[in-house]
């Protein structure tokens, strides 16, 4: 059975068997239970993750301690705190598993070594990350000016699988509403 990371990269360019072995040797496979943190935040994020199974979220707490979900990543997505990873700066953001997950992890040092061996890989991953950033901006822009009801409808329409697998609390924090408001919205929609 093909590895999901290699299959993902193959969507963008051919990866030889030899290159695939090099890539897979750099990544470590890890399993996480719902609620665990592959990256806890408040330090430099020096790992990049590939979600093989499950959903993770990028989250922070505001100055009042309110949990804020910035984005969800499902299967077949690379994930990191990009600015922290690229620039080596401390970030308050964390990566939390929303449901049991299987994730492939590569450290920055191992990824840099891979880039030295496979120079095309840097361009490939940079292009993927750039597309993710554009997608995130476009998704968030669609919510602007919408009512909470319409935001939830849009979220479910765009992410039906995520809506079924993550907690209402996490969806509410993503939409910027309270869990109680989201419960009322869901009752009115049904």
C-alpha positions as CSV (number, residue, x, y, z in Angstrom):
1,X,0.0,0.0,0.0
2,X,1.5,3.4,-0.9
3,X,2.4,5.8,1.8
4,X,-0.1,8.7,2.1
5,X,2.7,11.3,2.3
6,X,4.3,10.1,-0.9
7,X,0.9,9.7,-2.6
8,X,0.2,13.3,-1.6
9,X,3.5,14.6,-3.1
10,X,2.9,12.5,-6.2
11,X,-0.2,14.7,-6.9
12,X,2.2,17.6,-7.6
13,X,5.2,15.8,-9.2
14,X,6.7,12.4,-9.7
15,X,8.7,11.1,-6.8
16,X,11.1,8.2,-7.6
17,X,11.2,5.1,-5.4
18,X,14.7,6.1,-4.2
19,X,13.6,9.7,-3.3
20,X,10.5,8.3,-1.6
21,X,12.7,6.1,0.6
22,X,14.8,9.2,1.6
23,X,11.7,11.2,2.4
24,X,10.1,8.4,4.5
25,X,13.4,7.8,6.4
26,X,13.3,11.4,7.5
27,X,9.7,11.3,8.8
28,X,8.6,9.6,12.0
29,X,5.1,8.1,12.3
30,X,3.2,9.0,15.5
31,X,-0.2,8.3,16.9
32,X,-2.1,10.8,19.0
33,X,-5.3,10.6,21.1
34,X,-8.0,13.2,20.9
35,X,-7.0,16.3,22.9
36,X,-3.2,15.6,22.7
37,X,-0.8,18.2,21.4
38,X,1.8,17.4,18.8
39,X,3.0,21.0,19.4
40,X,2.1,22.8,22.6
41,X,3.1,26.3,21.7
42,X,5.0,29.0,23.5
43,X,8.2,27.9,22.0
44,X,9.7,27.5,18.5
45,X,7.9,25.1,16.3
46,X,10.7,23.0,14.8
47,X,8.6,20.2,13.3
48,X,6.4,19.8,10.2
49,X,3.5,17.4,10.3
50,X,1.6,15.4,7.7
51,X,-1.9,14.3,8.8
52,X,-2.4,10.7,7.7
53,X,-5.6,10.1,9.7
54,X,-7.7,12.5,11.8
55,X,-8.1,16.2,12.2
56,X,-5.8,18.7,13.9
57,X,-6.4,22.4,14.7
58,X,-4.1,25.4,15.1
59,X,-5.2,27.2,18.2
60,X,-4.2,30.0,20.6
61,X,-5.7,31.7,23.7
62,X,-6.4,35.4,23.6
63,X,-5.5,37.8,26.4
64,X,-8.7,36.8,28.3
65,X,-7.8,33.1,28.1
66,X,-10.5,32.3,25.5
67,X,-9.6,29.4,23.2
68,X,-9.4,30.4,19.6
69,X,-9.2,27.9,16.7
70,X,-7.5,29.4,13.7
71,X,-7.8,26.5,11.3
72,X,-8.4,22.8,10.9
73,X,-6.3,20.4,8.9
74,X,-7.7,17.0,7.9
75,X,-6.0,14.0,6.2
76,X,-3.5,14.6,3.4
77,X,-2.4,18.1,4.6
78,X,1.0,19.4,5.7
79,X,0.7,21.4,8.9
80,X,3.1,23.5,11.1
81,X,3.2,26.9,12.6
82,X,4.8,28.3,9.5
83,X,6.2,31.6,10.7
84,X,7.7,30.0,13.7
85,X,9.1,27.0,11.7
86,X,10.5,29.2,8.9
87,X,11.9,32.1,11.1
88,X,12.7,30.3,14.3
89,X,10.6,32.5,16.5
90,X,8.5,31.6,19.5
91,X,4.8,31.3,18.9
92,X,1.8,31.2,21.2
93,X,0.0,28.9,18.7
94,X,-0.4,25.2,19.4
95,X,-1.4,22.2,17.3
96,X,-4.0,20.0,18.9
97,X,-5.5,16.7,17.8
98,X,-9.3,17.0,17.5
99,X,-9.9,13.2,17.1
100,X,-7.6,10.3,17.3
101,X,-4.9,10.9,14.7
102,X,-2.0,9.3,12.9
103,X,0.6,11.9,11.9
104,X,4.0,11.8,10.2
105,X,6.5,14.2,11.7
106,X,9.8,15.6,10.4
107,X,12.1,17.9,12.3
108,X,13.4,21.1,10.6
109,X,16.9,19.8,10.7
110,X,15.9,16.5,9.0
111,X,13.9,18.5,6.4
112,X,16.8,20.8,5.7
113,X,19.0,17.7,5.1
114,X,16.3,16.4,2.8
115,X,16.3,19.7,0.9
116,X,20.1,19.4,0.4
117,X,19.6,15.8,-1.0
118,X,16.5,16.6,-3.0
119,X,16.5,20.3,-3.9
120,X,13.1,20.1,-5.7
121,X,11.5,19.2,-2.4
122,X,11.9,22.7,-1.0
123,X,10.1,24.2,-3.9
124,X,7.4,21.5,-3.7
125,X,6.7,22.1,0.0
126,X,7.0,25.9,-0.3
127,X,4.4,25.8,-3.1
128,X,2.1,23.6,-1.1
129,X,2.4,25.9,1.9
130,X,1.7,28.9,-0.2
131,X,-1.4,27.3,-1.6
132,X,-2.5,26.4,1.9
133,X,-2.1,30.1,3.0
134,X,-4.1,31.3,0.0
135,X,-6.8,28.8,0.8
136,X,-6.9,29.8,4.5
137,X,-7.3,33.5,3.6
138,X,-10.0,32.7,1.0
139,X,-11.9,30.5,3.5
140,X,-11.8,33.1,6.3
141,X,-12.8,35.9,3.9
142,X,-16.0,34.0,3.0
143,X,-17.1,34.3,6.7
144,X,-16.7,38.0,6.9
145,X,-20.0,39.9,7.2
146,X,-22.0,36.7,7.6
147,X,-24.3,36.0,10.5
148,X,-23.3,33.3,13.0
149,X,-26.0,31.1,11.5
150,X,-24.7,31.6,8.0
151,X,-21.1,31.0,9.1
152,X,-22.0,27.7,10.6
153,X,-24.0,26.7,7.5
154,X,-21.0,27.6,5.4
155,X,-18.6,25.7,7.7
156,X,-20.7,22.5,7.5
157,X,-21.1,22.9,3.7
158,X,-17.3,23.3,3.2
159,X,-16.2,20.8,5.9
160,X,-18.9,18.2,6.4
161,X,-16.4,15.6,7.5
162,X,-14.7,17.9,10.0
163,X,-18.1,19.0,11.4
164,X,-18.8,15.4,12.3
165,X,-15.4,14.6,13.8
166,X,-14.5,17.7,16.0
167,X,-16.1,19.0,19.1
168,X,-18.8,21.7,19.0
169,X,-16.5,23.7,21.3
170,X,-13.7,23.7,18.7
171,X,-16.1,24.6,15.9
172,X,-17.5,27.5,18.0
173,X,-14.0,28.8,18.7
174,X,-13.2,28.7,15.0
175,X,-16.4,30.7,14.2
176,X,-15.8,33.1,17.1
177,X,-19.0,32.3,18.9
178,X,-19.8,30.6,22.2
179,X,-20.6,26.9,22.3
180,X,-24.1,27.8,23.7
181,X,-24.8,30.0,20.7
182,X,-23.7,27.2,18.4
183,X,-26.0,24.8,20.1
184,X,-28.9,27.2,19.5
185,X,-27.9,27.7,15.9
186,X,-27.7,23.9,15.3
187,X,-31.2,23.4,16.9
188,X,-32.7,26.1,14.6
189,X,-31.1,24.6,11.5
190,X,-32.4,21.1,11.9
